[in-house]
């Protein structure tokens, strides 16, 4: 838990998007794997939504 606090949210996001390598000491658990997969999907959908909102805002003006 201490390592996760020190790691920071940006490093976690980089890990979700496979930009940074995973920690080899991290536990390998199916539930954790599925949780990270769902988080990855939700971040992709969020970023796509933000991009769509920006495009609509630019086209509207």
C-alpha positions in Angstrom: 0.0 0.0 0.0 2.8 2.4 0.8 4.3 1.8 -2.7 1.0 2.6 -4.3 0.7 5.9 -2.5 4.2 6.8 -3.5 3.6 5.8 -7.1 1.0 8.4 -7.9 -2.0 8.5 -10.2 -0.1 9.5 -13.3 2.2 6.5 -13.1 -0.8 4.3 -12.6 -2.5 5.7 -15.7 0.7 5.1 -17.7 0.7 1.5 -16.5 -3.0 1.1 -17.6 -2.1 2.3 -21.1 1.0 0.1 -21.3 3.3 3.1 -21.6 5.2 2.1 -18.4 6.1 -1.5 -17.5 4.2 -3.1 -14.6 5.8 -3.8 -11.3 7.2 -7.4 -11.2 6.5 -7.6 -7.5 2.8 -6.7 -7.9 0.5 -9.6 -7.0 -1.0 -11.5 -10.0 -4.7 -12.0 -9.2 -7.6 -12.4 -11.7 -9.7 -9.9 -9.8 -7.0 -7.3 -10.0 -6.4 -8.0 -13.6 -10.1 -7.5 -14.4 -10.3 -4.4 -12.3 -7.4 -2.8 -14.2 -9.0 -3.8 -17.5 -12.2 -2.1 -16.6 -10.3 1.0 -15.4 -8.5 1.0 -18.7 -11.8 0.8 -20.7 -13.4 3.6 -18.6 -10.3 5.9 -19.1 -10.5 5.3 -22.9 -14.2 6.1 -23.0 -13.7 9.2 -20.8 -10.9 10.5 -23.1 -13.1 9.8 -26.2 -16.0 11.7 -24.6 -13.8 14.7 -23.8 -12.5 14.8 -27.4 -16.0 14.6 -28.7 -17.1 17.4 -26.4 -14.2 19.6 -27.5 -14.9 18.9 -31.2 -18.6 19.8 -30.8 -17.7 23.0 -28.9 -15.3 24.1 -31.7 -17.8 23.3 -34.5 -20.7 25.0 -32.7 -18.9 28.4 -32.7 
